[in-house]
Amino acid sequence: MQLAVGADHAGYDLKVVLLEHLRAAGHDVVDLGTTDATTSVDWPDYGRMVAEAVVEGTAELGICVCGSGIGVAIAASKVPGCRAATVHDVTSAHLAREHNHANVCCLGARLTGPAVAIEAVDAFLAAHPLGDRHVRRVAKLDDLDQRSPRRTS
């Protein structure tokens, strides 16, 4: 699977662990940065880059890490067509994908340890969006993308 992965400085170390795991599992991974944990960078930039890679089709799914997972999820979800979800464990990861059709998995390096993060990412990647009532609900999210006055491009 083609994956886009990004993190700010707070998420860098967890991103490195996830990159190693994903590549060992045979995924084609594009690392969108950051390149170290010591230089302060802005998490909205990495949420946006991962979301754009997914929405533009250069990646099937995205994974983004910051300190809490919340900031990158907010930033990524500002990109029309991106459905980013902050996940904390296997259950939240597979439900984000199945019920909410999330296409970007966001993790908090200060809240989720490496072993749990790996399990959550694996669950996210293994899950598939469910149909039925979930399609109706996700269509309402897509409608919000189209109707939002702040989305001009």
Phi, psi and omega in degrees: 000140177275121183234142171255131182230135178211160179201154170273187182297325180290332181263358187305309184298319177292323177301317180299316177300315181294319178301314179300315180296313183295318179293320177296331179278358175095009179280148174270109189246131174255119180269113182266010177100179359285174187256358176198167182264356187261340181263117180295129178229171184260118183301330179300328181297320183281324174299316179296314183298317180294315180299315180297322178298321180288311183295323180282349176090007177281348174220146178285318180218164179231156176225130183223142184229135168221195182298315182251341187087348184280313183300312180293328178292318177297313181298312181299321182289349175285342178278116181305131181098347177268136173235093182265142179227133172280126181239152182237348186194182182299316184296311180295329180291312183286329176291324177301319181284313184289309187273322185258358180054036179300141177242358173226127179260122182247136183232152177254114183293336179274353184242336186233122179286166184302316183296315179293321179298317178298314179299318180295315179297317177300319179295319179299314183290331181279338183282157178230141179303134178272155179270215176059230185298334182291324178298317179300317182289319179293326176300327177292326174294316178299322177297320177299321177301318184286328187267346186296127181293339182279350182265102185252349182247000000 
